[in-house]
Amino acid sequence: MQSFLLIDLSEESSFDKPILKLVRQHAPAIPVFDVDANSDATLKQYAVRLLQENPETVVCVKGGSGELNRLMPLLEELLLPHLQRHILLIGQQPRLLRMLQARSGIAYTLLADEEALRQFLTDLV
């Protein structure tokens, strides 16, 4: 894992992101970045660049009621197959799941909650 990107669709307006704290505990040396549906265009473009420049990025999508359409440039990059990239889905996001299932060559894992993420990170590191 070269970097970690959190895409938060949960509509929670908190600057304190427990998932990012968890990642920093398990892999303090890697860069972490987060965006949500309400992030401005500049932040979304930084997220796209992160994916383009770091092929071994783990992308965690926290499901929720956030509008997926607002993240289309980022999703277009995310849905390109990269052998070293892995996508983690936490919570419900049926539309994104269908997009992932329709494309071969994209590795993804469904996780029930943040505790399952903790176990995944422990196994990864």
ROTORLUM-430042 format. One record per residue (C-alpha): x, y, z; residue in three letters; residue number from 1. Coordinates in nm, 4 decimals. Example, Ala and Ser with C-alpha at 12.3 -4.5 7.8 and 13.67 -1.06 7.14 Angstrom:
<sites>
+----------+----------+----------+------+------+
!       c1 !       c2 !       c3 ! rodo ! zaza !
+----------+----------+----------+------+------+
!   1.2300 !  -0.4500 !   0.7800 !  ALA !    1 !
!   1.3670 !  -0.1060 !   0.7140 !  SER !    2 !
+----------+----------+----------+------+------+
</sites>
This chain:
<sites>
+----------+----------+----------+------+------+
!       c1 !       c2 !       c3 ! rodo ! zaza !
+----------+----------+----------+------+------+
!   0.0000 !   0.0000 !   0.0000 !  MET !    1 !
!   0.1544 !   0.3272 !  -0.1194 !  GLN !    2 !
!  -0.1339 !   0.5518 !  -0.0170 !  SER !    3 !
!  -0.4862 !   0.5457 !   0.1220 !  PHE !    4 !
!  -0.7849 !   0.7358 !  -0.0145 !  LEU !    5 !
!  -1.1138 !   0.7641 !   0.1751 !  LEU !    6 !
!  -1.4227 !   0.8516 !  -0.0279 !  ILE !    7 !
!  -1.6873 !   0.9329 !   0.2305 !  ASP !    8 !
!  -2.0479 !   0.9182 !   0.1094 !  LEU !    9 !
!  -2.1960 !   0.9021 !   0.4582 !  SER !   10 !
!  -2.3091 !   1.2690 !   0.4705 !  GLU !   11 !
!  -2.1542 !   1.3018 !   0.8157 !  GLU !   12 !
!  -2.0090 !   1.6494 !   0.8538 !  SER !   13 !
!  -1.7254 !   1.5649 !   1.0879 !  SER !   14 !
!  -1.3639 !   1.6597 !   1.0404 !  PHE !   15 !
!  -1.2693 !   1.3783 !   1.2764 !  ASP !   16 !
!  -1.2492 !   1.0696 !   1.0557 !  LYS !   17 !
!  -1.2037 !   0.7495 !   1.2613 !  PRO !   18 !
!  -1.1126 !   0.5535 !   0.9466 !  ILE !   19 !
!  -0.8176 !   0.7840 !   0.8777 !  LEU !   20 !
!  -0.6999 !   0.7550 !   1.2392 !  LYS !   21 !
!  -0.7175 !   0.3780 !   1.2062 !  LEU !   22 !
!  -0.5098 !   0.3793 !   0.8886 !  VAL !   23 !
!  -0.2518 !   0.6133 !   1.0435 !  ARG !   24 !
!  -0.2187 !   0.3747 !   1.3393 !  GLN !   25 !
!  -0.1572 !   0.0714 !   1.1169 !  HIS !   26 !
!   0.0546 !   0.2401 !   0.8499 !  ALA !   27 !
!   0.1880 !   0.5738 !   0.9776 !  PRO !   28 !
!   0.4300 !   0.6239 !   0.6867 !  ALA !   29 !
!   0.1791 !   0.6251 !   0.4022 !  ILE !   30 !
!  -0.0075 !   0.9352 !   0.2845 !  PRO !   31 !
!  -0.3808 !   0.9454 !   0.3499 !  VAL !   32 !
!  -0.6354 !   1.1677 !   0.1780 !  PHE !   33 !
!  -1.0112 !   1.1987 !   0.1973 !  ASP !   34 !
!  -1.2880 !   1.3483 !  -0.0130 !  VAL !   35 !
!  -1.6642 !   1.3450 !   0.0007 !  ASP !   36 !
!  -1.9488 !   1.4417 !  -0.2297 !  ALA !   37 !
!  -1.9383 !   1.7977 !  -0.0943 !  ASN !   38 !
!  -1.5641 !   1.8487 !  -0.1476 !  SER !   39 !
!  -1.4699 !   2.1229 !  -0.3896 !  ASP !   40 !
!  -1.3384 !   2.0504 !  -0.7393 !  ALA !   41 !
!  -0.9756 !   2.1111 !  -0.6392 !  THR !   42 !
!  -0.9833 !   1.8426 !  -0.3689 !  LEU !   43 !
!  -1.1485 !   1.5992 !  -0.6070 !  LYS !   44 !
!  -0.8756 !   1.6678 !  -0.8647 !  GLN !   45 !
!  -0.6070 !   1.6018 !  -0.5997 !  TYR !   46 !
!  -0.7749 !   1.2674 !  -0.5307 !  ALA !   47 !
!  -0.7646 !   1.1825 !  -0.9030 !  VAL !   48 !
!  -0.3930 !   1.2702 !  -0.9148 !  ARG !   49 !
!  -0.3290 !   1.0565 !  -0.6078 !  LEU !   50 !
!  -0.4808 !   0.7582 !  -0.7883 !  LEU !   51 !
!  -0.2892 !   0.8289 !  -1.1091 !  GLN !   52 !
!   0.0483 !   0.8720 !  -0.9379 !  GLU !   53 !
!   0.0199 !   0.5931 !  -0.6795 !  ASN !   54 !
!  -0.0819 !   0.2648 !  -0.8400 !  PRO !   55 !
!  -0.0825 !   0.0787 !  -0.5064 !  GLU !   56 !
!  -0.3527 !   0.2925 !  -0.3488 !  THR !   57 !
!  -0.6106 !   0.1355 !  -0.1216 !  VAL !   58 !
!  -0.9393 !   0.3185 !  -0.1753 !  VAL !   59 !
!  -1.2016 !   0.2962 !   0.0963 !  CYS !   60 !
!  -1.5539 !   0.4020 !   0.0031 !  VAL !   61 !
!  -1.7728 !   0.4613 !   0.3056 !  LYS !   62 !
!  -2.1289 !   0.4178 !   0.1860 !  GLY !   63 !
!  -2.4173 !   0.6452 !   0.2601 !  GLY !   64 !
!  -2.6656 !   0.8785 !   0.1018 !  SER !   65 !
!  -2.4053 !   1.1116 !  -0.0536 !  GLY !   66 !
!  -2.4508 !   1.1796 !  -0.4228 !  GLU !   67 !
!  -2.2231 !   0.9578 !  -0.6265 !  LEU !   68 !
!  -2.2745 !   1.1778 !  -0.9349 !  ASN !   69 !
!  -2.0765 !   1.4596 !  -0.7734 !  ARG !   70 !
!  -1.7669 !   1.2379 !  -0.7789 !  LEU !   71 !
!  -1.7781 !   1.1281 !  -1.1443 !  MET !   72 !
!  -1.4236 !   1.2344 !  -1.2518 !  PRO !   73 !
!  -1.2867 !   1.0517 !  -0.9479 !  LEU !   74 !
!  -1.5034 !   0.7458 !  -1.0136 !  LEU !   75 !
!  -1.3933 !   0.7344 !  -1.3769 !  GLU !   76 !
!  -1.0316 !   0.7057 !  -1.2597 !  GLU !   77 !
!  -1.1261 !   0.4603 !  -0.9869 !  LEU !   78 !
!  -1.3018 !   0.2299 !  -1.2332 !  LEU !   79 !
!  -0.9950 !   0.1905 !  -1.4539 !  LEU !   80 !
!  -0.8394 !  -0.1498 !  -1.3839 !  PRO !   81 !
!  -0.5110 !  -0.1388 !  -1.1917 !  HIS !   82 !
!  -0.3611 !  -0.4645 !  -1.0719 !  LEU !   83 !
!  -0.2157 !  -0.3104 !  -0.7559 !  GLN !   84 !
!  -0.5170 !  -0.1013 !  -0.6492 !  ARG !   85 !
!  -0.7718 !  -0.2358 !  -0.4063 !  HIS !   86 !
!  -1.1146 !  -0.0903 !  -0.3288 !  ILE !   87 !
!  -1.2838 !  -0.1405 !   0.0071 !  LEU !   88 !
!  -1.6587 !  -0.0829 !   0.0387 !  LEU !   89 !
!  -1.7928 !  -0.0126 !   0.3869 !  ILE !   90 !
!  -2.1689 !   0.0097 !   0.4162 !  GLY !   91 !
!  -2.4296 !   0.0188 !   0.1437 !  GLN !   92 !
!  -2.3559 !   0.1682 !  -0.1980 !  GLN !   93 !
!  -2.5448 !  -0.0556 !  -0.4448 !  PRO !   94 !
!  -2.4851 !   0.1633 !  -0.7513 !  ARG !   95 !
!  -2.1076 !   0.1641 !  -0.7046 !  LEU !   96 !
!  -2.1118 !  -0.2089 !  -0.6336 !  LEU !   97 !
!  -2.2900 !  -0.2724 !  -0.9648 !  ARG !   98 !
!  -2.0284 !  -0.0575 !  -1.1435 !  MET !   99 !
!  -1.7480 !  -0.2616 !  -0.9892 !  LEU !  100 !
!  -1.9136 !  -0.5945 !  -1.0655 !  GLN !  101 !
!  -1.9524 !  -0.4943 !  -1.4313 !  ALA !  102 !
!  -1.5772 !  -0.4454 !  -1.4746 !  ARG !  103 !
!  -1.3233 !  -0.7215 !  -1.4650 !  SER !  104 !
!  -0.9773 !  -0.6546 !  -1.3325 !  GLY !  105 !
!  -1.0882 !  -0.4374 !  -1.0404 !  ILE !  106 !
!  -1.0153 !  -0.5821 !  -0.6973 !  ALA !  107 !
!  -1.2657 !  -0.4919 !  -0.4295 !  TYR !  108 !
!  -1.3734 !  -0.6182 !  -0.0907 !  THR !  109 !
!  -1.7026 !  -0.5664 !   0.0914 !  LEU !  110 !
!  -1.6536 !  -0.4879 !   0.4602 !  LEU !  111 !
!  -1.9334 !  -0.4798 !   0.7150 !  ALA !  112 !
!  -1.7961 !  -0.2027 !   0.9364 !  ASP !  113 !
!  -1.4864 !  -0.0241 !   1.0626 !  GLU !  114 !
!  -1.3902 !  -0.3243 !   1.2768 !  GLU !  115 !
!  -1.3686 !  -0.5336 !   0.9589 !  ALA !  116 !
!  -1.1484 !  -0.2577 !   0.8145 !  LEU !  117 !
!  -0.9226 !  -0.2814 !   1.1201 !  ARG !  118 !
!  -0.8807 !  -0.6560 !   1.0588 !  GLN !  119 !
!  -0.8150 !  -0.5998 !   0.6869 !  PHE !  120 !
!  -0.5434 !  -0.3442 !   0.7648 !  LEU !  121 !
!  -0.3869 !  -0.5709 !   1.0244 !  THR !  122 !
!  -0.3652 !  -0.8504 !   0.7693 !  ASP !  123 !
!  -0.2330 !  -0.6123 !   0.5020 !  LEU !  124 !
!   0.0484 !  -0.4601 !   0.7089 !  VAL !  125 !
+----------+----------+----------+------+------+
</sites>
